[in-house]
């Protein structure tokens, strides 16, 4: 993620509403619309994932009731990245 915002919301609102509120705050603060939101795996439900405009991803290092929202412009690379290149591209 290039730029991110950690958002806390332990309300009883649906996940889609929480993500929408966090995205609106991110857009007001940074002037750009976020495209990804990370959350604890126990927070994600499949119905919300289908309804949400952002990519919803899970990460065990994000605490319950927190949303890590932002812009991810680079594709995710499996494995470590050294000097901007993945192990796969260095092997060529």
Buried (B, 14 or more C-beta within 10 A) or exposed (E): BEBBBEBEBEEEEEBBEBBBBBBEBBEEEBEEEBBBBBBBEEBBEEEBBEEBEBEBBEEEEBEEBBBBBBBBEEEEEEEEEEEEEEEEEEEE
